[in-house]
Amino acid sequence: MPAPAVSALPSPWADSVPAEPLAITRRLKVPSVEQGLAYTCRWWAATVPGLLRRHRLQPRRARRYETSFEPRPELGERFAELFDLPDGANGPDGLTYPFLYAQSVISLLQARVLADLGVNRRHVHHLRHRTRLPDGAQPCLDAVQQRLECRLLRAVRVGPDEALVLMETRIADVDDRTLALVEDGFVVHELPRADALQADEDDGLRRAVSRMRRRTAEISNTHPEVRMRTLFIAPDAGRRFGDVAGERGIAHVSRLGARLLGRRRPFVQSQYLRNLVARELVEWGLPQSNLLLTFTAQARLGQTLRLLLQDGAFELVDERGRLVAFGSV
């Protein structure tokens, strides 16, 4: 049986897509999660207004943000502990895991872009993530001084009251060598119709998003060429990931917090799933230079998932056979 085709958004870097004019760059001093109270205060200062603001979409107001990041050695150990690496941050047999140590800073920069756009965070769904590592994972993990640039790539209307917001974060070293390009796509829904019309029109992209959202599980675990792993999402995975990577939303911690945000049960962060999948792919010996994931459903805390891999395409499926995420390397 051939591997299922992996639906992918048309690349915003493709020649057919006109380049957006670069916004003026604003330099920020952004704390990382390692700075404890300073980060917690900044996180909630960005999150609370984001949940209360009037829901709009104003792409022309989005600015470009830049900051520095200096990961401490113990951060790698904390990621290793969270994702159960037996030999610490380097993993067994010297394996290199493409974790995003800068995730806590990336989240704050993305929050600033979303604030510029005017969207209410209650109506934002993380649909797609892509990490490109031009020289592999090791240079990004080893760089002790990093510069992050976060900007809006495009905002494209994908429904009468919905838009896809594509953001790119570039991670570079002190010599301005690109270590990683991180692209995240967020679906913003329940927009005023007039605001949705502020986004670009792109029929190809709109159809691609529609296919992603309708996608169901296609890889069969009975096929002899399919690899499978069973992955357990611990009840405290959302809190622990927030402590390491900074995404400390209340919907990832408790049932009450989830209900306050209109969710039935607490669920784990999409970037937790990204790192969990990346760990397994590395241990299967797959390349790390280009990881693409699409998130189709939430993974609840305390849930068991199955990761299925066939010919470079993978799916993450829950206990009921529902597709949670899919992607490729």
C-alpha positions in Angstrom: 0.0 0.0 0.0 1.5 3.4 -0.9 1.9 5.9 1.8 -0.9 8.5 1.9 -0.2 11.9 0.4 0.7 14.5 3.0 -1.3 17.6 2.4 0.9 20.7 2.8 0.2 24.4 2.6 1.7 26.0 -0.5 5.0 27.5 0.7 4.9 31.2 1.3 8.4 31.2 -0.1 7.3 29.8 -3.4 8.0 31.9 -6.5 4.3 32.2 -7.2 3.7 34.1 -4.0 4.4 37.8 -4.1 6.7 38.9 -1.3 5.1 41.0 1.4 6.9 44.3 2.2 8.9 43.9 5.4 7.5 45.8 8.4 9.7 48.0 10.5 11.6 45.9 13.0 11.1 46.6 16.7 13.7 45.4 19.1 12.4 44.0 22.4 13.9 42.7 25.6 12.0 39.4 26.1 12.6 37.1 29.1 12.8 33.4 28.6 11.1 30.8 30.8 14.4 30.3 32.7 14.0 33.7 34.2 11.1 32.5 36.3 9.0 35.4 37.7 9.9 37.8 35.0 8.7 35.4 32.3 5.5 34.5 34.2 4.6 38.2 34.5 5.3 38.9 30.9 3.3 35.8 29.8 0.2 36.8 31.7 0.6 40.4 30.7 0.3 39.2 27.1 -2.3 36.5 27.6 -5.0 38.3 29.7 -5.5 41.2 27.3 -5.4 38.7 24.4 -8.4 36.9 25.9 -10.3 40.1 26.6 -9.7 42.3 23.6 -12.2 43.0 20.9 -11.9 40.5 18.1 -10.5 42.0 14.9 -8.1 41.3 12.1 -5.9 44.2 11.0 -2.9 42.8 9.0 -1.5 46.2 8.1 -0.8 46.9 11.8 1.4 43.8 12.3 5.0 44.7 13.1 8.2 42.7 13.0 9.9 41.9 16.3 13.4 41.0 17.2 15.0 39.8 20.5 18.0 37.9 21.8 18.0 34.6 23.5 20.8 32.9 25.5 19.8 29.3 26.5 21.4 28.1 29.7 22.9 24.5 29.8 20.3 23.3 32.2 17.5 24.1 29.8 18.6 21.1 27.7 18.5 18.9 30.7 15.0 20.0 31.5 13.8 19.1 28.0 15.6 15.8 28.3 13.8 15.1 31.6 10.4 16.1 30.2 10.7 13.9 27.2 12.4 11.0 29.0 15.7 10.9 27.3 17.8 8.3 29.2 21.2 9.9 28.7 20.4 13.6 29.2 20.2 16.3 26.6 22.4 14.4 24.1 20.2 11.4 24.1 21.3 7.7 23.8 24.1 6.9 21.4 24.7 10.6 20.8 21.4 11.2 19.0 20.5 14.9 18.5 17.0 15.9 19.2 15.6 19.0 17.4 13.9 20.5 20.4 13.1 24.2 20.2 14.8 25.6 23.3 13.6 29.1 22.3 9.9 28.2 22.3 9.1 30.3 25.4 10.5 33.4 23.6 8.9 32.5 20.3 5.5 32.3 22.1 5.9 35.9 23.5 6.9 37.3 20.1 4.0 35.6 18.4 1.7 37.1 21.1 2.9 40.5 20.1 2.1 39.9 16.5 -1.4 38.6 17.4 -1.9 41.7 19.5 -1.0 43.9 16.5 -3.5 42.0 14.4 -6.2 42.6 17.1 -7.3 39.0 17.4 -8.8 37.6 20.5 -6.9 34.5 21.6 -10.1 32.6 22.4 -10.7 32.3 18.6 -7.2 31.2 17.5 -6.4 27.6 16.6 -2.9 26.3 15.9 -3.2 24.5 12.6 0.3 24.0 11.2 3.9 24.0 12.3 7.1 23.7 10.2 10.7 23.7 11.3 13.5 23.9 8.8 17.1 23.4 10.0 19.5 24.3 7.2 22.5 22.8 8.9 20.7 20.2 11.1 19.7 20.4 14.8 23.1 20.6 16.4 24.1 24.2 15.5 20.7 25.5 16.8 21.1 23.5 20.1 24.7 24.6 20.6 24.4 28.3 19.9 24.8 30.1 23.2 23.7 33.5 21.7 20.8 33.6 19.4 18.8 36.3 17.7 15.1 35.8 17.0 13.1 37.7 14.4 9.3 37.1 14.3 7.0 38.5 11.6 3.7 38.0 9.9 4.1 36.3 6.6 0.6 36.4 5.3 -3.0 36.6 6.4 -5.3 34.7 4.0 -9.1 34.4 4.1 -10.1 30.7 4.4 -13.8 31.1 5.1 -16.5 33.8 5.4 -15.4 34.6 9.0 -12.0 32.9 9.1 -8.4 33.7 8.2 -5.2 31.8 8.2 -2.4 33.8 9.9 1.1 32.6 8.9 4.0 33.7 11.0 7.7 33.1 10.6 10.4 33.1 13.3 14.0 33.1 12.2 16.6 32.0 14.6 20.2 33.1 13.8 23.5 33.1 15.6 25.8 36.1 16.3 27.2 36.0 12.8 23.6 36.2 11.4 23.8 32.6 10.1 20.3 31.1 10.0 20.0 28.2 12.5 16.3 27.6 12.1 13.2 28.8 10.3 10.0 28.2 12.2 6.7 28.7 10.5 3.4 28.5 12.4 -0.1 28.8 10.9 -3.0 29.8 13.0 -6.7 29.7 12.0 -8.5 32.8 13.4 -12.3 32.2 13.4 -15.5 34.0 14.3 -14.1 37.3 12.8 -16.4 40.1 11.8 -17.0 39.7 8.1 -15.5 43.1 7.3 -12.3 42.1 9.1 -12.1 38.8 7.4 -12.1 40.7 4.1 -8.9 42.5 5.2 -7.0 39.2 4.6 -5.6 38.2 1.2 -7.5 36.0 -1.2 -5.7 32.8 -2.2 -8.0 30.0 -3.5 -5.2 27.4 -3.5 -4.3 28.0 0.1 -8.0 28.1 1.1 -8.6 24.7 -0.5 -5.4 23.3 1.1 -6.7 24.3 4.5 -10.1 22.8 3.9 -8.5 19.5 2.9 -6.3 19.5 6.1 -9.3 20.1 8.3 -11.3 17.3 6.7 -8.4 14.8 6.8 -8.9 11.5 8.6 -6.5 8.7 9.5 -5.1 6.9 6.4 -2.1 4.9 7.5 -3.0 1.3 8.5 -1.2 -0.2 11.5 -1.6 -3.6 10.0 0.7 -2.9 7.0 4.1 -4.6 7.4 6.0 -1.5 6.3 4.3 0.7 8.9 6.2 1.5 12.1 4.2 2.3 15.3 4.8 3.7 18.7 2.4 4.1 21.6 2.7 7.4 23.4 1.1 8.4 26.7 0.2 12.0 27.5 0.7 12.3 31.2 -2.0 14.2 33.2 0.6 16.8 34.2 2.2 17.1 30.7 0.6 20.5 30.0 1.9 22.0 33.2 5.4 20.5 32.9 5.7 21.6 29.3 4.6 25.1 30.3 7.4 25.2 32.9 10.0 24.2 30.3 8.7 25.9 27.1 6.6 28.8 28.5 3.1 28.0 27.1 1.3 28.2 30.4 -2.3 28.5 29.3 -4.9 27.4 31.9 -6.6 25.1 29.3 -3.5 22.9 29.5 -3.6 22.4 33.3 -7.1 21.8 34.7 -10.6 21.0 33.6 -11.8 24.3 35.2 -9.3 26.2 33.2 -10.3 24.5 30.0 -14.0 25.2 30.6 -13.3 28.8 31.2 -11.9 29.0 27.7 -14.8 27.0 26.2 -13.1 23.6 26.1 -14.6 20.5 27.6 -11.3 19.0 28.9 -7.7 20.1 29.3 -5.4 19.3 26.4 -1.7 19.3 25.8 0.0 22.1 23.8 0.5 21.5 20.1 4.2 22.2 20.5 4.5 19.5 23.1 3.2 17.1 20.4 5.7 18.6 18.0 8.6 17.8 20.3 7.2 14.3 21.2 6.9 13.4 17.5 10.4 14.8 16.8 11.8 12.6 19.5 10.4 9.4 18.0 11.4 10.3 14.5 15.0 10.9 15.5 15.0 7.5 17.3 13.7 5.9 14.1 16.7 7.4 12.2 14.8 10.0 10.1 16.3 13.3 9.0 15.8 16.4 11.1 16.2 19.2 8.6 12.5 19.7 7.6 9.6 18.8 10.0 6.1 19.6 9.0 3.0 19.0 11.2 -0.7 19.7 10.8 -2.8 19.6 14.0 -6.4 18.4 13.4 -7.7 17.7 16.9 -6.7 18.3 20.5 -4.8 15.7 22.5 -6.3 15.4 26.0 -4.2 15.0 29.1 -4.1 11.4 30.3 -4.7 10.1 26.8 -2.8 7.4 24.9 -1.8 8.1 21.2 -0.4 6.0 18.4 2.3 7.3 16.1 2.3 5.6 12.7 5.1 6.1 10.2 5.2 5.1 6.5 7.7 6.3 3.9 8.4 9.6 5.7 4.7 10.4 6.3 3.3 10.0 9.8 0.0 10.3 11.7 -0.8 10.7 15.4 -4.1 8.9 16.2 -6.0 8.8 19.5 -7.6 5.8 21.3 -10.8 6.2 19.2 -9.0 6.3 15.9 -9.4 10.0 15.5 -6.6 11.8 13.7 -4.8 14.3 16.0 -1.9 15.3 13.8 -0.2 14.3 10.6 2.9 15.4 8.7 6.1 14.5 7.0 9.9 14.8 7.2 
